[in-house]
Amino acid sequence: MVRVDLVERVYEKMGFSKKEAAKAVKAFFELIKESLEKGEEVKLSGFGSFKVRTKKSLKTRNPKTGEQIEIRSKRTLIFKPSGILRKLMNR
C-alpha cells in the first residue's frame, strides 16, 4: 500500500472529498514526522509505537585494507507493533 492507496481508502471510508482525504493523510504523517524529529515517542493505540534511538559511535576496521575507521553515532527509527497487531498478523 502506498500513500495514494491510503488516501483512496480514507476517501471511501470517511466520505471526505479526495482533496480533503489527501490533506488529512498528509497532515497525519507530518505530525508523526515532527514528533519523531523532536525525539518524542509516537504511540498509536492498537497499531504500535515509533521511537527514535541513538546508536553510539563505533570504532572498527575496514576488512579489505585493515585500516581503523570510526562510524559516527546516528539516530535510527524503531517500530514496535502492539499486541493487537501481532495477534492479527498471526491468527
VENRAFEN-V256517 format. One record per residue. N is the residue number from 1. PSI is psi in degrees with one decimal (none if undefined). Layout:
N,PSI ; N,PSI
This chain:
1,133.9 ; 2,173.7 ; 3,-40.1 ; 4,-40.8 ; 5,-39.7 ; 6,-43.7 ; 7,-43.2 ; 8,-42.8 ; 9,-39.3 ; 10,-41.7 ; 11,-45.8 ; 12,-44.1 ; 13,-37.0 ; 14,-16.8 ; 15,12.7 ; 16,163.7 ; 17,164.4 ; 18,-35.2 ; 19,-44.3 ; 20,-40.4 ; 21,-42.6 ; 22,-41.1 ; 23,-42.8 ; 24,-45.3 ; 25,-44.0 ; 26,-44.6 ; 27,-40.2 ; 28,-49.8 ; 29,-35.7 ; 30,-42.7 ; 31,-41.7 ; 32,-46.1 ; 33,-43.1 ; 34,-43.7 ; 35,-44.3 ; 36,-36.9 ; 37,-34.0 ; 38,-8.2 ; 39,9.3 ; 40,151.3 ; 41,139.5 ; 42,117.8 ; 43,126.5 ; 44,106.6 ; 45,130.0 ; 46,-3.2 ; 47,-57.9 ; 48,-172.0 ; 49,147.3 ; 50,137.7 ; 51,142.6 ; 52,129.9 ; 53,141.5 ; 54,124.3 ; 55,137.5 ; 56,158.1 ; 57,156.6 ; 58,132.3 ; 59,129.1 ; 60,-173.3 ; 61,150.1 ; 62,118.5 ; 63,-24.4 ; 64,-43.9 ; 65,-18.1 ; 66,-0.5 ; 67,137.8 ; 68,132.4 ; 69,157.5 ; 70,128.0 ; 71,119.6 ; 72,156.4 ; 73,152.5 ; 74,159.4 ; 75,140.1 ; 76,152.1 ; 77,135.0 ; 78,134.9 ; 79,130.8 ; 80,114.7 ; 81,150.7 ; 82,164.5 ; 83,-36.9 ; 84,-45.5 ; 85,-41.2 ; 86,-43.2 ; 87,-40.4 ; 88,-40.0 ; 89,-23.7 ; 90,21.4 ; 91,none
